[in-house]
Amino acid sequence: MCKMLSKRLSGIEESATIKMGQIAKKLQEEGKEVLNFSLGEPDFKTPEHICEAAKHALDLGYTHYVSSAGIKELREEIAKKIREENKVDASLENVIVTPGAKQAIYELMMSVLDEGDEAILLDPAWVTLESAVKIAGGVPKWVKRLEEGVKYNSLESVASENTKMMIINSPNNPVGYVLSDDELKEIAEFAVDHDLLVLSDEIYERIIYERRHVSIASFDDMQSRTVIINGFSKTYAMTGWRVGYAVAPVEIAKGMLKIQQHSVTCAPSFAQFAALTALRSSQECVEGMIEEFKRRRDVTVKRLNEIGLRCLNPEGAFYAFVNTSNHGNDIEFTERLLREAYVVVTPGSAFGLAGKDYVRFSFAASIEDILEGMERMEKMFP
Ligand SMILES: Cc1ncc(COP(=O)(O)O)c(C=O)c1O
């Protein structure tokens, strides 16, 4: 490691998804017919009325800094949504609008973790959650959650006097599970008994199929110890707009705001007006995208089963977590797929040890591409 770099950076890996995307792009530039299933973003266009709202905001001159915590109307609208949908008593003071949910996660970690504080993550987990803990000086502790549910006792087995935070993400990236009410109850009880803060990343809350989304913040005694992380990237296909938010106990929101003020200042002003329109308008556009994701999910699972590649049933988000153990570990499988079929997926071990024999297949791609990808895989694994 270069001597100029901080110790903080050791143990932080480059984002696996971004890395796989770069490999796919390079192969495409070489003229290969690459199919990329490593992406973590909806392939739909941002709905027209949301784009129009941004153009209108630009015309009105919203091209400067705005209040660091976010524009008042948007914070109020988010608080209203949280009150109505999550049955949590939120108001403007609890809400901070950030340039993407990722930034909210970093601000939270920097606000609450001290050197050596431990944070429990469910293995596998979206890798930014682990990196953010480490960058803030914290120590990740892992509890496996693939098909087996989360139990109080397994959380207890990694707890120590340094445990400060429990991190959950449901619907989940990369596995696609949705935590059951029973699991949420066990986690909530554990958090209360151990006086922990819970980071609940709910960014895929609307991309959910047979189940309904429940926020852990709505459980008894949980609101005062939960920070909900959410944003507009996935629900409204707005990844490039960089608008996310956190709903946090007031003191924590104030702490995060300090970091925001001294780093990025605010989320893009005109994008916040677009986000406001996204929340206030009909949600039909979202329903259309979810219907399409469901169609793709069904095709993906059916074809994977036909090929003999077992995946865990994705109940939410847009990822299938596919078991590779009949064909080598995740790295061998990913490399072979890339070399022989120009199909790009993300190795599961990038998300934690439990992902070692899995790859993440993102079905945020057209049905045609999914079918073609499956055909290529079928030829490889007849
Ligand atoms: C679980 C999870 N949270 C947050 C994000 C990032 O969201 P944003 O684009 O708002 O930073 C992602 C993106 O992949 C994600 O998978």
The ligand as an SDF file (V2000), in Angstrom:
LIG
                    3D

 16 16  0  0  0  0  0  0  0  0999 V2000
  -28.8440   -1.2440   -0.4140 C   0  0  0  0  0  0  0  0  0  0  0  0
  -28.4770    0.0070   -1.1410 C   0  0  0  0  0  0  0  0  0  0  0  0
  -28.5390    1.1980   -0.4930 N   0  0  0  0  0  0  0  0  0  0  0  0
  -28.2010    2.3450   -1.1060 C   0  0  0  0  0  0  0  0  0  0  0  0
  -27.7960    2.3540   -2.4330 C   0  0  0  0  0  0  0  0  0  0  0  0
  -27.3380    3.6460   -3.0790 C   0  0  0  0  0  0  0  0  0  0  0  0
  -28.3220    4.5490   -3.3000 O   0  0  0  0  0  0  0  0  0  0  0  0
  -28.0020    6.0170   -3.8280 P   0  0  0  0  0  0  0  0  0  0  0  0
  -27.9750    5.9600   -5.3140 O   0  0  0  0  0  0  0  0  0  0  0  0
  -29.1830    6.8120   -3.3310 O   0  0  0  0  0  0  0  0  0  0  0  0
  -26.7280    6.4770   -3.2340 O   0  0  0  0  0  0  0  0  0  0  0  0
  -27.7160    1.1580   -3.1370 C   0  0  0  0  0  0  0  0  0  0  0  0
  -27.2290    1.1430   -4.5370 C   0  0  0  0  0  0  0  0  0  0  0  0
  -26.8600    0.1570   -5.1040 O   0  0  0  0  0  0  0  0  0  0  0  0
  -28.0850   -0.0370   -2.4860 C   0  0  0  0  0  0  0  0  0  0  0  0
  -28.0360   -1.2220   -3.1280 O   0  0  0  0  0  0  0  0  0  0  0  0
  1  2  1  0
  2  3  1  0
  2 15  2  0
  3  4  2  0
  4  5  1  0
  5  6  1  0
  5 12  2  0
  6  7  1  0
  7  8  1  0
  8  9  2  0
  8 10  1  0
  8 11  1  0
 12 13  1  0
 12 15  1  0
 13 14  2  0
 15 16  1  0
M  END
$$$$
